[in-house]
């Protein structure tokens, strides 16, 4: 489900590896969204961008920054 995906890499054991790996994840996510969701499934670009924002930020906030935690 779309609310279970977060941009995470298990081999990121040094802080300086975070930015390039996250950049790679964003590029892959953008390509999949453009080709599959917009191109093949007919989603609007706005809907695809909303999914990207949820995956890149919203899911992380809901999983790791819960107020009741």
LINMOVEN-V382877 format. One line per field, one symbol per residue. ss: DSSP state (H for helix, E for strand, L for the rest). A space follows every 50 residues. Layout:
BEGIN
ss: ???
END
This chain:
BEGIN
ss: LHHHLLLLLLLLLLHHHHHHHHHHHHHHHHHHHHHHHHHHLLLLHHHHHH HHHHHHHHHHHHHHLLLLL
END
